[in-house]
Amino acid sequence: MAGLNKSSSSNSSQSRVLLLLTILPITLASIAFILQWRGWVIDDPITRGSLDHSQFPGMSLSFSKQSHSDCSSSLFPHSHSLSLSLSFPFFHHSKFDFSSHLKPKVCITTTTSAGLEQILPWMFYHKVIGVSNFLLFVEGKAASANVSRVLESIPGVKVIYRTKELEEQQAKSRIWNETWLSNFFYKPCNNELFVKQTLNMEMAIVMARDSGVDWIIHVDTDELIHPAGTEEYSLRQLLSDVPENVDTVIFPNYESCVERDDVKEPFSEVSMFKKNYQHMTKEIYIRNYDDATRSNPDYFLTYGNGKSAARIQDDLRPDGAHNWENYMKTPVEVAMEEAAVLHFTYTKFSDLTSRRDRCNCKPTKEGVKKCFMLDFDRSAFIIASTATEEEMRQWYREQVVWTDKKLNSKLLKNGVLTRIYGPMVIIQSLRESGVFSSVIAKAAETTLSKDNFLKSAESRNSTRNASLRLVSSRKNDAGGVSQATARRVLEVIDRSVPSATPPLSPPSPDHSDLITYQFSTNSLHSNT
């Protein structure tokens, strides 16, 4: 009987312990819920880390009174008293505005005809890594009312339209009346784009200086700057570490390697890249060259001479779309050892036909030489102009898509290919948090009338003639001399000025200047 009572007492004790263990976590969870519901701030390391502005470089926290109706209150109950205006990726209506005290101030300029589906991810990604100003020279789809209205509503963005007035002003610019860019004048397709980009960059320097910008870089809307090596993944931090005597910084380019032929959103779907030869040893480059090139003409499909950032200063000028020069001195130049420009080239099958439709060239070997500077572009144009869609798809898979997983693994192991996920994660987070849709919706609320839109476009295209050092018109100067005649005179007077640097393919393994290519500029480690 005593044994039975002892057993019953033991069972009762166990039941009480189990009941206590069940009730305790429920009670703690309820207390936490009540505290959060009442708006009390919990010092949670996860929340604290997420809201720390250092997690998202280039942004600063600003606090202001805010009503319960703001969508951020549904995510953070205590946000009725404080709001984070730059709280990517948590808030739907992020402004991504930049305070003037953030230094250095970085500007990106570009010439584009893309739509919002490409420009918005490109732009807001660069805002996240610290770019404050954007000078967008738009034409085609990018210049349409629906697209440009959205772009103009974004803080820090200036939209410049390619109008007759703009062309007339650029015809009087210093560059148009010099000889170093003249090799590309009056030629179609890529040559014409190269000239537009260079003239736009010349104008962008003036606009950037007027806005108090410290650094300027020309980046296409199919390129993303990858500030590897910085603690905060910040372009601003990267450039703030550059020694004061340095004028230009080269970002070697990496080229996208698509693994499927049905990519729709390259920035969110492509993570494999081919590294620039400047970011590997000569031995590795030569040993893996054939495997990395496959059956294509060159190591990269397109250019391999990177992009560069320039410090805003007197006498700065563009040297084509990839580099910067100075009229009065030889710039001090360094190359980044880790940071790069990610070039998303031919990432979609439709890129074949879209490039073809932009150029009115004969699909012959001689015809494409007049339109394109690089061999792969020439081959792609011929295929897109002469082959059936099935033949194009097959060619695309063989020349562009990386379907050989064994080869991919080998080149990844050897350090020729690399996986980069940072931009993908940032852009996916921006999209999922509703940043892009919010910007579009906000712009729709402030629709301009047609008359006001045209009037504002005319006003935006005004520039400072004196700042551009206007000399003469494109066709005739003040004395009635034709521009062609004037250019021939200039060529006779001075042939010592080097031609603009065009897009260049990477060197071949037997290139006599391969070592010079790698070590012609000083290297700058990202953590300098």
Sequence and secondary structure as in RCSB ss.txt:
>XXXX:A:sequence
MAGLNKSSSSNSSQSRVLLLLTILPITLASIAFILQWRGWVIDDPITRGSLDHSQFPGMSLSFSKQSHSDCSSSL
FPHSHSLSLSLSFPFFHHSKFDFSSHLKPKVCITTTTSAGLEQILPWMFYHKVIGVSNFLLFVEGKAASANVSRV
LESIPGVKVIYRTKELEEQQAKSRIWNETWLSNFFYKPCNNELFVKQTLNMEMAIVMARDSGVDWIIHVDTDELI
HPAGTEEYSLRQLLSDVPENVDTVIFPNYESCVERDDVKEPFSEVSMFKKNYQHMTKEIYIRNYDDATRSNPDYF
LTYGNGKSAARIQDDLRPDGAHNWENYMKTPVEVAMEEAAVLHFTYTKFSDLTSRRDRCNCKPTKEGVKKCFMLD
FDRSAFIIASTATEEEMRQWYREQVVWTDKKLNSKLLKNGVLTRIYGPMVIIQSLRESGVFSSVIAKAAETTLSK
DNFLKSAESRNSTRNASLRLVSSRKNDAGGVSQATARRVLEVIDRSVPSATPPLSPPSPDHSDLITYQFSTNSLH
SNT
>XXXX:A:secstr
 HHHHHHHHHHHHHHHHHHHHHHHHHHHHHHHHHHHHTT     HHHHHHH GGGSTT         TTSGGGGT
 GGGGT   TT TTT TT      TT SS EEEEEEE   HHHHHHHHHHHHHTT  EEEEEE GGGGSHHHHHH
HHTSTTEEEEE  HHHHHHHHTSTTTTSSTTGGGTT  THHHHHHHHHHHHHHHHHHHHHTT SEEEE  TTEEE
E TT TT  HHHHHHTS TT  EEEE EEEE  S S  S HHHH  EEE  GGGS HHHHHHHHHHHHTTSSSSS
SS  S EEEEE  TTEEEETTTEEEESSS   EEEESS EEEE  S STHHHHHHHHH    SSHHHHHTT SSH
HHHHHHHHHHHS HHHHHHHHHHHT    HHHHHHHHHTTSEEE  HHHHHHHHHHHTTHHHHHHHHHHHT   H
HHHHHHHHHHT   TTTTT    SSB TT  BHHHHHHHHHHH   S           TT TTHHHHHHSSEEE 
TT 
